[in-house]
Every structure is written in structure tokens, then in C-alpha cells.
């Protein structure tokens, strides 16, 4: 099985560093407090609060581990200028009969549809990779295929 490679913007990398710091400090303190309180309630075998606190602890440690691994292995993508669409590109895309929109092509962990940040792994992101200004590309969806034109590229 092939392992997916993660691409992060510098902004997302810093955001994850902050989250990691928070989880290692305040997050752990919070969960430790919940565990202590639950233990003080007595019999742990039938203590729902203790079970929930243990689950919160396990989830916290898993998230910390995931972020640490991601920060060690991810490739940081910087915005740059290229003649072809690649991760980090800003692309002005037009669909026939619709107004052109700017999209940023980002790694999957940076994707945010509300901010027009599309993943390189999404149907649209994958279809436009490698294309140049003026090129057309087709995105296949459950409703059918849609053709787009790259109007500009940064």
C-alpha cells in the first residue's frame, strides 16, 4: 500500500505547531484534571466519567502523535510563480456560463472549500495539475463532466 505524502503551507505548519504546544500543555493538564476527578469518584470499574476521561486522554495522545509525525514528514509548500499548475499555485478558473474564480491548490490537510483552497487530491485539483494558462481541463462528478479553462496563474 502506498503511503500518502502530506503537503502543508507554512501557515498550516505554524497552526499545527501552536495546536501541538497547546495540546502538550493545557490539553494534558485538562485531561489530567478530569482523570483525577473521575478517580476521586470511587470504583473505576463502573465509573462512566473515568471511562470518558481515559478516552479523552487516549484521543489527546493520539492527536499529539499524529501532529508530531506530520510536522516531521510533511513537505512545506511555498507560494511561487510557475507556468504550470502545481501545489502552491493560485489559479483563476472559469466554467462556461459562470464567473471566473481564484483557487489555491494546496495539500489535503490545508484544503478549505470556504476559502477556495482545493486539495491536489480532489477531482478539480488533480485535473488542473500540470496545466498552463489557457488550457482546458475536465472534472468528472456524479452529475457528469464539467469543462473549465485556466484564465490566469500565479
SULRA-V294638 format. One record per backbone hydrogen bond with DSSP energy under -0.5 kcal/mol. CO is the residue of the C=O (numbers start at 1). NH is the residue of the N-H. E is the energy in kcal/mol with one decimal. If there is no record, write none. Layout:
co->[CO & CO]
nh->[NH & NH]
e->[E & E]
//
This chain:
co->[6 & 8 & 9 & 10 & 11 & 12 & 13 & 14 & 15 & 16 & 17 & 18 & 19 & 20 & 21 & 22 & 23 & 25 & 26 & 27 & 28 & 29 & 30 & 31 & 32 & 33 & 34 & 35 & 36 & 37 & 38 & 39 & 43 & 44 & 46 & 47 & 48 & 49 & 50 & 51 & 52 & 53 & 54 & 55 & 56 & 57 & 58 & 59 & 60 & 61 & 62 & 63 & 64 & 65 & 66 & 67 & 68 & 69 & 70 & 74 & 75 & 75 & 76 & 77 & 80 & 83 & 85 & 86 & 88 & 89 & 90 & 91 & 91 & 92 & 92 & 93 & 94 & 95 & 101 & 103 & 104 & 104 & 105 & 106 & 107 & 107 & 112 & 112 & 113 & 116 & 116 & 117 & 118 & 119 & 122 & 123 & 124 & 125 & 128 & 131 & 132 & 135 & 137 & 138 & 139 & 139 & 141 & 144 & 146 & 147 & 148 & 149 & 149 & 150 & 152]
nh->[75 & 77 & 13 & 14 & 15 & 16 & 17 & 18 & 19 & 20 & 21 & 22 & 23 & 24 & 25 & 27 & 28 & 29 & 30 & 31 & 32 & 33 & 34 & 35 & 36 & 37 & 38 & 39 & 40 & 41 & 41 & 42 & 46 & 47 & 48 & 51 & 52 & 53 & 54 & 55 & 56 & 57 & 58 & 59 & 60 & 61 & 62 & 63 & 64 & 65 & 66 & 67 & 68 & 69 & 70 & 71 & 72 & 73 & 74 & 76 & 8 & 77 & 78 & 10 & 82 & 133 & 130 & 89 & 80 & 105 & 154 & 93 & 103 & 151 & 152 & 101 & 149 & 98 & 93 & 91 & 106 & 118 & 88 & 120 & 110 & 111 & 115 & 117 & 116 & 104 & 118 & 112 & 106 & 122 & 126 & 127 & 128 & 129 & 131 & 85 & 135 & 150 & 148 & 140 & 141 & 146 & 144 & 141 & 139 & 96 & 137 & 94 & 151 & 134 & 92]
e->[-2.4 & -3.1 & -2.3 & -2.2 & -2.1 & -2.4 & -2.1 & -2.3 & -2.2 & -2.7 & -2.3 & -2.4 & -2.8 & -2.4 & -1.3 & -2.7 & -1.2 & -2.3 & -2.6 & -2.3 & -2.7 & -2.3 & -2.0 & -2.5 & -2.5 & -2.4 & -2.4 & -2.5 & -1.9 & -0.6 & -1.0 & -1.7 & -0.6 & -1.1 & -0.9 & -2.0 & -2.4 & -2.4 & -2.7 & -2.1 & -2.4 & -2.4 & -2.8 & -2.6 & -2.4 & -2.6 & -2.1 & -2.4 & -2.5 & -2.3 & -2.7 & -2.6 & -2.6 & -2.5 & -2.5 & -2.9 & -1.6 & -1.7 & -2.6 & -0.5 & -2.7 & -0.5 & -0.5 & -0.7 & -0.5 & -0.5 & -3.2 & -2.5 & -0.5 & -2.7 & -3.2 & -0.7 & -2.5 & -2.9 & -1.2 & -2.7 & -2.5 & -2.4 & -3.2 & -3.4 & -0.6 & -2.6 & -3.3 & -2.1 & -1.5 & -0.9 & -1.6 & -2.3 & -1.6 & -2.6 & -0.7 & -2.3 & -2.9 & -1.1 & -3.1 & -1.7 & -1.6 & -1.1 & -2.1 & -2.7 & -2.3 & -2.7 & -2.9 & -0.5 & -0.5 & -2.3 & -1.8 & -2.5 & -2.9 & -0.8 & -2.2 & -2.5 & -0.8 & -3.4 & -2.5]
//
